[in-house]
Amino acid sequence: MAFTSNDVEQLRAAIATGAVKVRYADREVTYRSLGEMRDILRMIQADMQGDALSNRCRTSVAAF
């Protein structure tokens, strides 16, 4: 699943208010704990960071 910055903002807002239910567009998710929500937020951010890095041009130079 591709995550969006809106997903991150929704999850951050829920964490800030202490809510364990988050509505994302057409679905609602109930998390078990604040810790789980923080773990998932880190996972989403890492996934988005990886996507951003994979879209960059890479150049290699041979060493002689």
C-alpha positions in Angstrom: 0.0 0.0 0.0 1.3 3.5 -0.9 1.1 5.9 2.0 0.4 9.6 1.6 1.4 12.6 3.6 -2.3 12.9 4.6 -2.1 9.4 6.2 0.8 10.7 8.3 -1.0 13.9 9.3 -4.2 11.9 10.2 -2.2 9.5 12.4 -0.2 12.4 14.0 -3.4 14.2 14.9 -4.9 11.1 16.4 -1.7 10.5 18.5 -1.8 14.1 19.7 -5.4 13.8 20.9 -5.0 10.3 22.4 -7.6 8.8 20.0 -7.1 5.2 18.9 -9.4 5.4 15.9 -8.3 7.0 12.7 -10.4 7.6 9.6 -8.4 7.4 6.3 -10.5 8.4 3.3 -12.8 5.3 2.9 -11.7 3.2 5.9 -11.5 3.5 9.7 -8.7 1.8 11.7 -8.7 1.1 15.5 -5.3 0.8 16.9 -4.5 -1.2 20.1 -2.3 1.3 21.8 -0.5 4.6 21.5 2.7 2.6 21.2 1.4 0.7 18.2 0.4 4.0 16.6 3.9 5.4 17.1 5.5 2.3 15.6 3.2 2.5 12.6 3.9 6.2 12.1 7.7 5.4 12.1 7.1 2.6 9.6 5.0 4.9 7.3 7.6 7.6 7.5 10.5 5.2 6.7 8.5 3.8 3.8 7.8 7.2 2.4 11.5 8.2 2.9 12.5 5.1 1.0 10.2 5.9 -1.9 11.7 9.4 -2.1 15.2 8.1 -2.1 14.4 5.4 -4.7 13.2 8.1 -7.1 16.5 9.9 -7.1 19.1 9.6 -9.8 22.1 7.6 -8.9 25.6 7.8 -10.4 28.4 5.4 -9.9 32.0 5.9 -10.6 34.5 3.2 -11.1 37.6 3.3 -8.9 40.9 2.3 -10.5 
